[in-house]
Amino acid sequence: MGYLIILGFFSIVGFFVSNRLKSKFKKYSQVPTSSGMNGAEVAHEMLRHYGIHDVKIVEGRGTLTDHYNPMSKTIALSPAVYNGRHVSAAAVAAHECGHAVQHANAYSMLTLRSSLVPIVQFSSRIQQFLFMGVILGLGAGMGGGWLMLVLVATFGITALFSLVTLPVEFDASRRALVWLDNTGVTQGAEYDGAKDALWWAAMTYVSNALASLVVFLYFLLSFLGSD
C-alpha cells in the first residue's frame, strides 16, 4: 500500500511538471528568435563553435523527444525543434548540443551515467518480476530475504542513475544558456524564455530522481524492518 501511495503521489507531480513543460514549450514556440535560425541551424552552429565535427544532427519523431546518443554521436531533434525558428527550438537544440560538448570534453558525470546504462537496463528487466514476486508473497518464504534484497538493489541502481542524471542535465542547460547568451542567438527576453523553458525541462528529471530515491528508501526500510 505504501508503494502505491508513493507511486500515485509522484505520478501526480510528474503529470503536473510534464504539463507545465509542454505549456512553456508552446508559449516560447510563439516567440521567434532575432537570429532567425531554426533548431537544426542552432545545433550546427553550436557544434561548429566548439570544434565538434563528428556529431550528426537528424530530425526525429514525436514531441519533446529530443536527445543526444553518445554511442552513435547523434543529436535527434523533434520536428518542432529541428524546423522551428523560435526560442523553444533554440533552447532545446542548444541543450542537446550541451551533451555533445560534455562528451567531447569527457565530462565525468556523463561518462558515469553512460557506464550505468547497461546495468540499469538489466535491472529494469528483472525488477518487474522481482516486484511481482514480493507482491504475491514469495518474499515471505524460503529465500525471500534474498529476493527482497535484490529488489532493493535494483531500485537502488535506478535511484543512483536518476541522481547522476541531474548534474548531467543541469550542466548541459548551463552550457546551452552560456552559448546562447554569448553568441546573441537569443537576446534579452528571448534568453529569459530559453532559461525558463530549460528550467522546467530540468524539473522533470528532478521529479523522476525524487520518485526513484523515495521508492528505494521505502523498500530499503521495509527490508531492514523485516529482519
N, C-alpha and C positions, 0 to 999 in steps of 0.2 A: 504493500500500500504506500509506504514511504517513497519508494522509487517512482510510482505512478504520479504521486503528488509533485515530486521534483520535476519529472518529465513534463507534466502538464503546465507547471509554472513557467519553465524555461521555453516551452513551446509558445506560450502567450507572449513572453518577452521577445523571442525570436521573430514572431509574427509582426509585432509592433515595429521592431528595428528594421526588418525587411521592407515593410510598407513605407516606413519613413525614408529609407534609402531610395526606393522607387520614386517616391514623391520628390525628393531632392533631385534625382537624375532627370525627372520630367521637367522640373522647374528650370534647371540650368540648361536643359536642352533647348529652351526658348531664348537663351542668351547667346548670341553669336560672338565669336572672338574677333577682336580687332585685327588679328593676324590673318584671318580668313582661311587658315589651314584646316583640313579635315583631320580626323584622328590618325589615319594612316600616315599622313604627311608629318604630323607632330611626332609620331613614333620614329619615322625615318630620320627626322632632323635631330631628335634627342640622341639616337644611337650614333649618328654621324658625329655629333658634338663630343661624345665620349670615346670616339675612335673604335666603335664596335661595328664590325662589318660582316660577322658570321652569324648574325641572327636574322631569321626570316620573319616577315610580318604578313600574316594571312587574314582573310576575312572568315570569321567563324559563323556560327548559327546561334539563334536564340537571343535572349535579352540578359544583359549583365552576366554573360558567360566568359568574359574576358579573362585571359590567363597567360602566364609565361611558362613554357615547358623547358626546364633546364636540360633534359635528356636530348631533345631534338633541336634545342636552341630556336624555338619558335614562339612568337607572340601572336596569339589568336585574338582578334578584336571582333566583338559582335557587330552586326551590320550598322546599328545606330551609332556606334563609336567609330568604326572604320570609315564610314562615309560622312559622319556628322561634322559640321563646321560650327561647333558650339562649345561652351565651357565644359559641359559634362564629358564630351568626347575628348577634349584636350586633357582633362584631369585624369580620366581613366587610362588613356593611351600612355601618358607620361608615367603613371603609376606602374603599369606593366613594364615599361622600359626601365623603371627603377629596379625591378627584379633582375633584368638583364645586366644592369650595371653592377648589382650585387654579385651576380655570378662571375662577371668579368674580373671583379676585384676580390674574388674568393671570400666574400663576406661570411664570417664564421657561423652565424646563426642560420643562414640559408644552407650552408654545407651540412650543418647538423640536421636541419629539417629534411633535406634530401636523403640523408643516410637513414632517417627514421621511416621513410615512406614504405619500404618493403616489410618492415616489422609491423607497422600499423595496418597494412593491407592483410597480412596474415592474421593479426589479432582480430580484425573485423570479421574475417571469415569464420573463426571459431567462436567468437564472442556470443553470437546469437544462439548457437547450440548449447553452450555452457549456461547461458542465462535461462534458457528454457528448461534445462536440467534442474537448476536450482528452484525455479518456479513450480516444477512438477514434484518437488520434494526429494529429488535424488541427493540433494546436499545433506540430507539428514541420515543417509545410510552410510555403509562402509565406504571409506574413501571420499566421503562428502566434503571433509575439510580440505582435501587437496583440490576438489572441484571448485570450491568457493575461493580458494587461494589463487587458482589460475584465472578465475573470473575477475578477481580484484586486480591481478596483474595486467589483464587485457585492458581494463578500464584505466589503469594507471598509465599504460602506454598511450592510450588515446588522449588522456589529460595532458601528458607530457608533450605530445605532438601539438596540441592546441595552444599550450603555453609558449612553446618555442615559435609557433607561427606569429604570435603577437609582435615581437620585435622585428620580425621579417617584414610584416605588413606595414607597421608604423615607419620603419626606416625607408621602405620603398616610397611611401607617400611623402616623407620628408625630402627625399632626393627629387621627387617629381615637382614638388612645390618650389624648391630652391631653383631648379632649372627653369620652370615656367616663369618665375619672377625675374631671374637674372637675364633671361633672353627676351622678355617682354611679350612672350606668346600670349600670356594673359596679363592684363593690366588693371589696376585699381579694383573696381567692383568685380571684374572677371576673376581676378586672383582670389578674392574673398569667397566667391562662389565655388571655385575649384577646391579651396581649402575646406569649405563646409561639406561639399559632396564627398570628399575623401575621408573626412572625419566620420561621417555616417557609415561609409563603407567599412572603416576600421571597427566601428561598433558591432558589426555583425560578427567579427572574429572575437571580440571581447565577450559577446553574449555566448558564443559557442564554447569559448575557453572556460567561462564560469560554470556553464552547464556541465562540461566534462569533469571539471575539478570537483564540483559538488557531488556528482554521481559517484566518482571514485572514492571520495571521503565517506559517502554513505555506505558503500559496500565494504570499505576497509573497516569502518567502525562496527558494522554488522558482523564481519568476520572475527574481529577481535573480541566482540561481545559474546560470541558463541563459544569461546574457549572456557 
